Amino acid sequence: MKHTRMLAIAGLAGALALSACGGGDDGNGSSDDGGPGTNGTVADSGTLKFYTDKAAWEPQFDQVSAASEDQIGFDLDFTGYSDADTYSAFIKQSFRTAEKPTLFTWHTGDALAELVDEGMVASTGDLWAEAIANGDVPEDLQQYYTYNGDQYCVPLNVAYWVLYYNKHVFADHGLEPPQTWDDLMHIAETLADEGIPAFYQTNILFSFVWFQTLLAGSDPDLYEALGTGEASYTDPGVVAVMEQWGDMIEAGYFSDPGLADDPQVLLNNGDLAMLNFGTFFTGSLNALDMTSGEDYDFFVIPNVNPDLPQTSLIVETGPLCAAEEADDRAEAVAYMDWWLGADAQTEWANARGDVSFNPNAEIRDERLADLGEEANAGDIRLIERYFEATPQPVLTAALDGFGAFVTNPGDPMPILENIQAEADAYWANQ
């Protein structure tokens, strides 16, 4: 990987100044007088400028960049931002300059649609069609990258949301991973009787986690309809889920939502039994010298409604995108084509200590490998994480409302009505 810049910039001016350096021929095969990106041919090798708001992932990107240089002749010139708002502003402003980002990370949903509407993002429909035909990408993922009938960007990563559990706590209480929702509630009740919170819960940022779990596991169609404005937060099914959530809180199934301790530390110490998190959390547990299969394990959360034909599995995915007007657009698309393949995903998933969307990737962690296969089975329905599925103004109101609810559970209707008011205002302008 070439020269690396780590950015935590307070002002956009500084970010734009950094982005403006290095015009002309920058060693990536493109130049001001018409290069591969402008005439449709692809250079054999070079360096691609890559921007991301995931500055902390630099070591993992270093590893995959070395692999891509070895396998296809392209490496990445990494620029990482540690502040999401600054990064978002930089990306949007950079499209108005001559220094377009070649490859960059972004978000699905409204954030991606905004860039597509402005003609800023390269289409990837052909890449998706080939990858799905080759069995490299689950077809269920395509919907999150589709806008007005075409695909844009490719998955940078996926994380499946599962319940991690402390194996020692389970063993001490004679517990086994549940097969049904009733089994899970029996585990929670058993632990509550012993004064041990079964589940982690927080009133900041991830306050939505148990809302998405309960609703997607009860009525996934209703869950998805909320994200498109086709259903209301005051729907009886949503109200019932909130009341169920409140009952679980009152029964003592959850940790104190105001705890400042890191959730991985709480699980490691046995201060709670289970954590509802994405598979990226494996790395946090391993960093505490917890051993997969010995100290912790995880399971797919059973549906609340046992009559559903498929098990709802929450998936979190973020895009890797190419700028439509970048000089080296063709090279960027070629890089994304490689990224979708098993060789790239084997490097990336193992560098991250996570699953891959590509079922052909060779994952060293056996449990993560098993989950990747399970997620591609016909009895699993992938459901987009609430954070990405919900329009930003609605999400802001919901996070505030859910945070207040887990802190002081009670009548959920005022909270749901407030969220719906934001949803009505948002969808009226779409």
N, C-alpha and C positions, 0 to 999 in steps of 0.2 A: 504494500500500500504506500502511495506517495505521501508527500508532505501533509501532515494532519493539523487541522486547526480545531481547537476546542473552544466553543463560544458560549458565554453566559452573558449576553449583551443587554444592557438596560435600554439602549436606544436603537431605533431602526437605522439611523444614519451610520453608525459604526458597522452594522451588519452589511449595509449596502456598499460601504467603502471596501470591506474585505472581499465582497463578491466581485467587485469590479477589477481586481488585479488579474493579470495574466491574459491579455487579449491576443489576437492573432493565432499563430500555430502553437498550440499548447501541448503538443506531444500526444494528442489523442487521435491523430489521423485527420483532423479537420483544420481548416484554415479560412482566412478571410476571402480568398479568391475562389472559393467553391470546392468543398471537400466531399468526402463520402456521404455525409449526412444530407447534402444538398442535391446530389445527383443520383442517390438511391443505392450506390454500391457500398460495401462494407469493408472497412480496413481489416487487415489480418491481425493487428495488435495495437495496443495503445493504452492510454489512461483515460478513464471516464470520471468526470467530476460528479461527486455524489454528496448530497445534502440530506441531513436527517435531524429530527428532534430527539433522537435516541443517543445522545452523546455517551452515555454510560455503556453502550454496547460496542464501543470502539474495539476492544480486544477481539470480539466475535467477528466484527466486520474485517479486521485485519486478517483473521484466519481464512475467511471465505474469499477475501481478495487475493491472497496468496494462491489459493486453489484455482481461482478463475484465471489468474495469470498463467499458471502452469497448464491448465486444461484448454483454454480458448484464447490465450494471449492478451487478455484485458485485465487490468487491475483498477482499483478505485482510489481516487483522490478524495479522502474523507473529510467532510466538514460537519462537525456535530454540535448541535445546539442543546443546551440544558434547560432552556426556558421555552415552553410550548408556544406562548403568545408571541414572543419575539420571532420564533421560527416561522410561524404562520404568516406574520406580517412580511418577513423577508421573502418567503416564497412568492407571495402574491405580488410584491413590488418588483421582484426580479424579472417577472415576465414582461415588464414594461421597459426593461433595459436590453442592451445587446448581449448581456451575459446570462443567457437562459440556463437554468439548471438542467444538466443532462439527465441524471437519475436522482430521484428524491423520494422520500417516504411521505405518506399523507394519511388520510382517513377515508373510510367509506361513508356512505350516506350523503347528507346535505353538503358536507365539505367537499366531497369529490364532485358532486353535481355542479357546484358553483364553478369549479375550474373547467369542467367539461363545457358548460354553457358559454364560457369565455373563449373556447377553442384552444385551451392551453395544454391539454393532455393528449398524448398519442393514443390512438385506438389500438387495442390488442386482441380484437376478435379472432384473428387467425391463430394467434398463439393459444388462446383458450380452446378453440376447436380441436387443435392438434393435441394439446395436453390432455383434454378429456378423452379423446379417442385413444390415446396411448395409455390411459389409466394413471396419469401422473397427477391429476387434480380431481377431487370429488365434484361431480356436477352440481351438487347442492351449493357449493361455494360461489358458483358463477353469478347467481342472482345479486350478490352483494357488490359485484363489480360491473353490473349492467345498468346502463342508463339510456333511455330512448332506444332500446333494442340492440345496442352495441356494447362491447366490453372495453373497459379502460383500466390500465395498470394490471398488475398481477399480485398475488398474495406475497407480501414480504414474509409473513409468518402466520401461524395459527396457534391458538391456545384453546384447549377444551377445558371447560369449567367442571370440576369434579370435587368430591369431598375427600380431602386428605384426612388421615386419622393417625393418632398415636397408638402404635401397636401394643405398647406396654400397658397403656390405660385400658385398652380393650381386653387384653389378656388378664389383667388384674380383676376385671369385673365379669369375666366369662362371656365376653361379647364376640360376635362374629359379624363381618360385613353384611348389611341387610340385602335381602332379595326384593323386598317390597317397601312401600312407604310406611305401612303399618309396622314393619320390622324396624324401620328407622325411628319411628316415634317411640317404640318400645325401648330402644337403646337410649334415646333422649330422656325418657322417664326414669329408667334405671339409674342413669348418671345423676339426674336431678335429685333423686332420693338420697344420693350419696354426697350431695353438695358440689358436684362437678358440672360446670356448664358443658353441655354437649357441643354447642356451636359457637364460633366466633361471630361477632357482629360489631359494626362501627357506625357512628353517626356522622362521619365525614366521608366524602367521595364515594366509597364503596357501600353507601347506605342502600343502594338499589339491589344488592345481590340476592337477598332472600325474596324480594318482590318478584324478580325475574324467575327465580327457581320455582316458587309456588305457582305463579301464573302459567309459565311455560309447561309445567308438569301437570297442570289442571286442564288448561284449555289453550294449546299452542296457537290455534287459529285466532282466538281473541287477543292473545299476546301480540301476534304479528299485526293484527288490525289496529291496535293502538299506535303502532309505529307509522302507519300510513294514514291516520286520521279517519279510518273507517269504523272505529269503535270509540266509545266514550269511557273515560276513567270512572264515571259514575254507573257504568254497566253493573248489573247485579253480580256477574261473575268476578269482576274486579273487587267489588265491595266484599264479597265472600272471602276472597284471598286475603285481603287486608285484615279482616276479622280473624281468620285462621292464624295469620302471622301474629296478631295481637295476643291470641290465646297462647301461642307458643312462648311468647315473651313472658307473659304472666305466669306460665308454668315453670319458669326458671331454666328454660332450655338454652338461653343465650348468655354470653359473657356481657359484662358491663360495657355498653357501647362507647363510653367515654375513656376507656383505658388507653394510656399512651404507649404501653409496651408493644413492641413489634409482634405481629401475630405468630411468626415463626418461633419466636422465643417462648410465647405462651404455650404453643403446641409442644415444643421440645421439653419444657418444664413439666408438662402434664397438668397445667393450669386450666386447660380445656381439652376436649377430646378430638374435635374435628374442625376443619377449616374449609370453607367453600371458596375455592380459588381456581384460577387458571393454571394450566400445567407449567407455565413459566415459574411457578412457585417451587418446583422441584429444586432449582438452583439455590434458592434461599435456604431450604432445609439442608441440602448437601453442604452448604457453606458453614453450617453449625456442626458439621461432622455427624449428622444423622444419616444413617444408612438405609437406602431404599430396600424394602422387604424385611428389614430387621427392626428398625426404629419407627418407621412410618410406611404407610401404603396409601392407596386411594381407591375409590370406586365411583362408578357412574351413579348419579343420584336417581333412585327409582322415581317413576312418575307418581304424582299425588293421585291421579286418576288411573287406576289399574286397567281400565277398559280402553285406553288409548292404543291404537295399533302399533305405534312406534314409541320408543323412549326418547324423550326430548333431551338433547345434549347441547348446552350453550357453547357457542363457538365465538371466539374473539379473533378477528383478523384485521390486519392493516396492510395497505397497498405499498408496492414499489412501483413508481411511475416514471414515465419518460416525458419530457417536454415536447409538445408537437413541433415547435419551431426551433428546437436546438440544432446547432450545426451538425452534431454527431448523433442525430436521432436514430439513424439506421443502426449504428453501433449499439446504442442504448437498447433498442428492441432486440438485437441479437443477444445482448447480455441477459435480458429478461427471459428469452427463450431458453438459455442455458440454466438460468435460475430455477425454472420450473422442473428441471430434470432431476433424476435420482442422484446423480453425482454431486450436484450443487447442494441438494437438500440433505444429503448425508453429512456433508461438511457443516452446513449451517445448523442443523438440528443438534448435532453433537457438540458444536461450539457453544450453543445456547443452553444445552441440557434440557431440551424440550422436545415435543412431538414435531412432526412435519405434516404438512398437508399432503405430501406425496407418499402414498402407501408403499412405494418401492424403495424409499430411502432406508438405509441400514442404521437403525437407532441402537446405540449400545445399551441404553437402559431398557431392560426387558419389559418392565411394566409400561413404560411409555410406548414401546414398540407394540405391545399388545393393545393399548388404547387406540393407537393409530389405525390398527386393523379393525378394531371394533367400531370406530367412528365411520368407517367406510362400508359397514355392513348394512343390509337392507332394513334391519329392525331399529335403526337409529335415525332420528330426524334432527338435523342440525338447525339450531335456532340462533339467530344473531344476538350477540350480547346487547343488553338494554342500552348501554352507554353509546353504542354506535347506531342502534336501531331507532333512537328517539331524536327528533329535531332539537337543536341546541336550546332554544328558549323553553321548550317543554321540559327538557332534561334538567335545566337549572332549577325550575320550580319543583320538579319531582325529587331531586336530590335534597333540596331544603326540606320538603315535606316528609320524605322518608326518614331523614335525620331527626326531625322533630318527633316523628312517630315512634322510633325505636327508643328515644330518650324518655318519652312520656306517652306510652300507648293509651289509646282511648278510642273515642268515636272517630273513625277514619274519614267520614264524609266531608268535613270542612277541608281536609287536606286534598282529597280527591277532587272536590269542586274547584279548588284553587288551581290544581294542575290542569283540569279540563278547561278552565278559563284561558289559560295560556295556550292550550292546544287549539281552542276555537279561534283565538286571535291569530295564531300562526297559520292554520290551514285556510283561513279566510283570505289570506294574501297569496296563496299558492295557485 
